[in-house]
Amino acid sequence: MVWRRLDGYAIEHGVIGPVESDLLAHYQWEGEPCSMYFFCIRCAGDEVCFDHATYESLFPLEVGKSVAFRRSIGQWEWINRINVIDTERLSLDFGEVDTFVLACETQGQNNPFHVKNDIWYAPSIGWNVQFRYQDSRGESYGWQAIEFIPPH
């Protein structure tokens, strides 16, 4: 998959990999191997603790579903909230795709860090095809898929 930053700043390449039974997704970003849980990017890793059962109850996705769970890494704690707010057909460079629109929020509990993400997930592709990010440090950006080549 090829991604374009919505402000035109950059184009980056990724390769979608397998998704495990616990919904951990593997991929490559600019050649580097990565893992994430959909809609909770910082939930992957041996040092991360979070309520997998609550996260997994979000699936199958349906408008109106929402979950909230604690996540910790060492001494740091956050509350993650994920809400399926709508469906939307996106017109992307490679065609139209039906998506679920999710509003995701991470709020620091013993730290000031706060993040809001809007994510468009395309079930037909099995991946996020657009997202917008904004954090409490003032960082803000968005990405959109511009090329998708299905795995062989």
SETOR-275083 format. One record per residue (C-alpha): residue number from 1; residue in one letter; x, y, z. Coordinates in nm, 4 decimals, decimal comma. Layout:
! residues N
+-----+------+----------+----------+----------+
| pos | code |       xx |       yy |       zz |
+-----+------+----------+----------+----------+
| NUM |    A |        X |        Y |        Z |
...
+-----+------+----------+----------+----------+
! end
This chain:
! residues 152
+-----+------+----------+----------+----------+
| pos | code |       xx |       yy |       zz |
+-----+------+----------+----------+----------+
|   1 |    M |   0,0000 |   0,0000 |   0,0000 |
|   2 |    V |   0,1225 |   0,3490 |  -0,0774 |
|   3 |    W |   0,0230 |   0,6395 |   0,1492 |
|   4 |    R |   0,0215 |   1,0114 |   0,0802 |
|   5 |    R |   0,0239 |   1,2627 |   0,3593 |
|   6 |    L |  -0,2886 |   1,4787 |   0,3206 |
|   7 |    D |  -0,0823 |   1,7986 |   0,3335 |
|   8 |    G |   0,1282 |   1,6706 |   0,0409 |
|   9 |    Y |   0,4429 |   1,6606 |   0,2549 |
|  10 |    A |   0,5413 |   1,2983 |   0,1916 |
|  11 |    I |   0,4618 |   0,9679 |   0,0250 |
|  12 |    E |   0,5484 |   0,6452 |   0,2095 |
|  13 |    H |   0,5208 |   0,2763 |   0,1306 |
|  14 |    G |   0,3903 |  -0,0091 |   0,3389 |
|  15 |    V |   0,3208 |  -0,3779 |   0,2968 |
|  16 |    I |   0,0188 |  -0,5318 |   0,4676 |
|  17 |    G |   0,0983 |  -0,8554 |   0,6486 |
|  18 |    P |  -0,0983 |  -1,1185 |   0,8380 |
|  19 |    V |  -0,3445 |  -1,0502 |   1,1182 |
|  20 |    E |  -0,3221 |  -1,2924 |   1,4119 |
|  21 |    S |  -0,6224 |  -1,4458 |   1,5886 |
|  22 |    D |  -0,5960 |  -1,1841 |   1,8685 |
|  23 |    L |  -0,6167 |  -0,9091 |   1,6007 |
|  24 |    L |  -0,2479 |  -0,8140 |   1,6134 |
|  25 |    A |  -0,1648 |  -0,6899 |   1,2626 |
|  26 |    H |   0,1827 |  -0,7182 |   1,1110 |
|  27 |    Y |   0,3092 |  -0,4899 |   0,8375 |
|  28 |    Q |   0,6145 |  -0,3142 |   0,6986 |
|  29 |    W |   0,6477 |   0,0634 |   0,6877 |
|  30 |    E |   0,9236 |   0,1956 |   0,4649 |
|  31 |    G |   1,0877 |  -0,1477 |   0,4877 |
|  32 |    E |   1,0798 |  -0,1708 |   0,8687 |
|  33 |    P |   0,8768 |  -0,4534 |   1,0296 |
|  34 |    C |   0,5988 |  -0,3260 |   1,2591 |
|  35 |    S |   0,2987 |  -0,4559 |   1,4535 |
|  36 |    M |  -0,0154 |  -0,2860 |   1,5791 |
|  37 |    Y |  -0,3672 |  -0,3499 |   1,6945 |
|  38 |    F |  -0,6127 |  -0,1759 |   1,4609 |
|  39 |    F |  -0,7269 |   0,1545 |   1,6127 |
|  40 |    C |  -0,4766 |   0,1211 |   1,9016 |
|  41 |    I |  -0,1380 |   0,1596 |   1,7369 |
|  42 |    R |   0,0646 |   0,1787 |   2,0605 |
|  43 |    C |  -0,0978 |  -0,1340 |   2,2097 |
|  44 |    A |   0,1537 |  -0,3745 |   2,0527 |
|  45 |    G |   0,4682 |  -0,4874 |   2,2317 |
|  46 |    D |   0,5706 |  -0,7232 |   2,5100 |
|  47 |    E |   0,5872 |  -0,4397 |   2,7643 |
|  48 |    V |   0,2312 |  -0,3155 |   2,6904 |
|  49 |    C |  -0,0574 |  -0,4253 |   2,9141 |
|  50 |    F |  -0,4199 |  -0,3723 |   2,8122 |
|  51 |    D |  -0,7558 |  -0,5490 |   2,8277 |
|  52 |    H |  -0,7553 |  -0,7608 |   2,5103 |
|  53 |    A |  -1,1083 |  -0,8929 |   2,5715 |
|  54 |    T |  -1,2559 |  -0,5420 |   2,5845 |
|  55 |    Y |  -1,0648 |  -0,4406 |   2,2702 |
|  56 |    E |  -1,1757 |  -0,7557 |   2,0856 |
|  57 |    S |  -1,5422 |  -0,6914 |   2,1764 |
|  58 |    L |  -1,5337 |  -0,4069 |   1,9215 |
|  59 |    F |  -1,5386 |  -0,6737 |   1,6473 |
|  60 |    P |  -1,7248 |  -0,7297 |   1,4279 |
|  61 |    L |  -1,7433 |  -0,3573 |   1,3665 |
|  62 |    E |  -2,0884 |  -0,1969 |   1,3779 |
|  63 |    V |  -2,1903 |   0,1677 |   1,3904 |
|  64 |    G |  -2,2619 |   0,2585 |   1,7513 |
|  65 |    K |  -2,0188 |   0,0127 |   1,9102 |
|  66 |    S |  -1,7623 |   0,1575 |   2,1477 |
|  67 |    V |  -1,5019 |   0,0348 |   2,3938 |
|  68 |    A |  -1,2838 |   0,1924 |   2,6603 |
|  69 |    F |  -0,9884 |   0,0253 |   2,8296 |
|  70 |    R |  -0,6751 |   0,1017 |   3,0294 |
|  71 |    R |  -0,3350 |   0,0633 |   2,8699 |
|  72 |    S |  -0,0012 |   0,0787 |   3,0476 |
|  73 |    I |   0,3665 |   0,0647 |   2,9648 |
|  74 |    G |   0,5719 |   0,0413 |   3,2803 |
|  75 |    Q |   0,4668 |   0,3266 |   3,5087 |
|  76 |    W |   0,2710 |   0,5152 |   3,2383 |
|  77 |    E |  -0,1064 |   0,4719 |   3,2010 |
|  78 |    W |  -0,3658 |   0,5810 |   2,9461 |
|  79 |    I |  -0,7359 |   0,5331 |   2,8829 |
|  80 |    N |  -0,8161 |   0,4393 |   2,5230 |
|  81 |    R |  -1,1645 |   0,5009 |   2,3814 |
|  82 |    I |  -1,2651 |   0,3702 |   2,0402 |
|  83 |    N |  -1,6049 |   0,4546 |   1,8874 |
|  84 |    V |  -1,7451 |   0,3299 |   1,5559 |
|  85 |    I |  -1,9263 |   0,6465 |   1,4530 |
|  86 |    D |  -2,0314 |   0,5998 |   1,0902 |
|  87 |    T |  -1,9804 |   0,4338 |   0,7549 |
|  88 |    E |  -1,8536 |   0,6232 |   0,4528 |
|  89 |    R |  -1,7654 |   0,5464 |   0,0935 |
|  90 |    L |  -1,4260 |   0,7016 |   0,0176 |
|  91 |    S |  -1,3054 |   0,7839 |  -0,3314 |
|  92 |    L |  -0,9366 |   0,7013 |  -0,3315 |
|  93 |    D |  -0,6862 |   0,7144 |  -0,6165 |
|  94 |    F |  -0,7300 |   0,3391 |  -0,6774 |
|  95 |    G |  -1,1120 |   0,3403 |  -0,6572 |
|  96 |    E |  -1,4016 |   0,3638 |  -0,4154 |
|  97 |    V |  -1,4048 |   0,1694 |  -0,0899 |
|  98 |    D |  -1,6660 |   0,1329 |   0,1819 |
|  99 |    T |  -1,5282 |   0,2157 |   0,5255 |
| 100 |    F |  -1,6145 |   0,2277 |   0,8905 |
| 101 |    V |  -1,5267 |   0,5628 |   1,0481 |
| 102 |    L |  -1,3808 |   0,5381 |   1,3972 |
| 103 |    A |  -1,3057 |   0,8086 |   1,6508 |
| 104 |    C |  -1,0208 |   0,7037 |   1,8777 |
| 105 |    E |  -0,8907 |   0,8894 |   2,1793 |
| 106 |    T |  -0,6009 |   0,8239 |   2,4150 |
| 107 |    Q |  -0,5930 |   1,0192 |   2,7406 |
| 108 |    G |  -0,2908 |   1,0079 |   2,9724 |
| 109 |    Q |  -0,3783 |   0,9219 |   3,3322 |
| 110 |    N |  -0,0496 |   1,0036 |   3,5018 |
| 111 |    N |   0,0904 |   1,2073 |   3,2150 |
| 112 |    P |  -0,0396 |   1,4973 |   3,0053 |
| 113 |    F |  -0,0307 |   1,3162 |   2,6696 |
| 114 |    H |  -0,3606 |   1,3166 |   2,4784 |
| 115 |    V |  -0,4251 |   1,1942 |   2,1218 |
| 116 |    K |  -0,7279 |   1,2029 |   1,8930 |
| 117 |    N |  -0,7411 |   0,9917 |   1,5767 |
| 118 |    D |  -1,0083 |   0,9604 |   1,3121 |
| 119 |    I |  -0,9635 |   0,6368 |   1,1208 |
| 120 |    W |  -1,1330 |   0,5039 |   0,8067 |
| 121 |    Y |  -1,1080 |   0,1232 |   0,8008 |
| 122 |    A |  -1,1931 |  -0,0657 |   0,4792 |
| 123 |    P |  -1,3108 |  -0,4232 |   0,5534 |
| 124 |    S |  -1,2672 |  -0,5201 |   0,1855 |
| 125 |    I |  -0,8953 |  -0,4412 |   0,2164 |
| 126 |    G |  -0,8578 |  -0,5334 |   0,5825 |
| 127 |    W |  -0,6680 |  -0,2166 |   0,6653 |
| 128 |    N |  -0,6993 |   0,1507 |   0,7570 |
| 129 |    V |  -0,7147 |   0,3544 |   0,4344 |
| 130 |    Q |  -0,7210 |   0,7025 |   0,5846 |
| 131 |    F |  -0,6494 |   0,8600 |   0,9191 |
| 132 |    R |  -0,6082 |   1,1943 |   1,0891 |
| 133 |    Y |  -0,3946 |   1,2450 |   1,3991 |
| 134 |    Q |  -0,3776 |   1,5264 |   1,6526 |
| 135 |    D |  -0,1950 |   1,5246 |   1,9868 |
| 136 |    S |  -0,1548 |   1,7450 |   2,2912 |
| 137 |    R |   0,1935 |   1,8544 |   2,1777 |
| 138 |    G |   0,0417 |   2,0277 |   1,8750 |
| 139 |    E |   0,1369 |   1,7633 |   1,6189 |
| 140 |    S |  -0,1299 |   1,7103 |   1,3560 |
| 141 |    Y |  -0,1284 |   1,5228 |   1,0242 |
| 142 |    G |  -0,3273 |   1,2899 |   0,8060 |
| 143 |    W |  -0,2587 |   1,0078 |   0,5603 |
| 144 |    Q |  -0,4583 |   0,8497 |   0,2812 |
| 145 |    A |  -0,3964 |   0,5310 |   0,0844 |
| 146 |    I |  -0,3288 |   0,6125 |  -0,2808 |
| 147 |    E |  -0,2331 |   0,2678 |  -0,4102 |
| 148 |    F |  -0,3352 |  -0,0798 |  -0,3018 |
| 149 |    I |  -0,2005 |  -0,4001 |  -0,4536 |
| 150 |    P |  -0,3764 |  -0,7090 |  -0,3114 |
| 151 |    P |  -0,1472 |  -0,9860 |  -0,1837 |
| 152 |    H |  -0,1004 |  -1,2733 |  -0,4280 |
+-----+------+----------+----------+----------+
! end
